[in-house]
Amino acid sequence: MARPLSPLTLTTEQRELLETITRCREVPYSLIQRVRIVLSASAGCNNKTIGQDTGQCEDTVGLWRKRWLEGCADLEKRAGQPKLLREAIRGSEVQWYENVR
């Protein structure tokens, strides 16, 4: 029996950013694959289906699902602290921008 998957939800802004990245021609293909994994996971697909769609093994899909959840959990911990949350969001935007460049 398979392990239950952690639910992965995206905000509208996150979804729009990720969809923009998938359409960008200057982004490394590996980043586009990771983004597609996250988008598919948020749509409710299981790791096996996502792996077949992206050409990745289930373990790789599970790894990126887990990393996304851990990254978002860090921001959720700071929800009660607006200044720290803004700084964390700015930091993540800078990271995304550097990866996109």
Secondary structure, 3 states (H helix, E strand, C coil): CCCCCCCCCCCHHHHHHHHHHHHCCCCCHHHHHHHHHHHHHHCCCCHHHHHHHHCCCHHHHHHHHHHHHHHHHHHHHCCCCHHHHHHHHHHHHHHHHHHHC
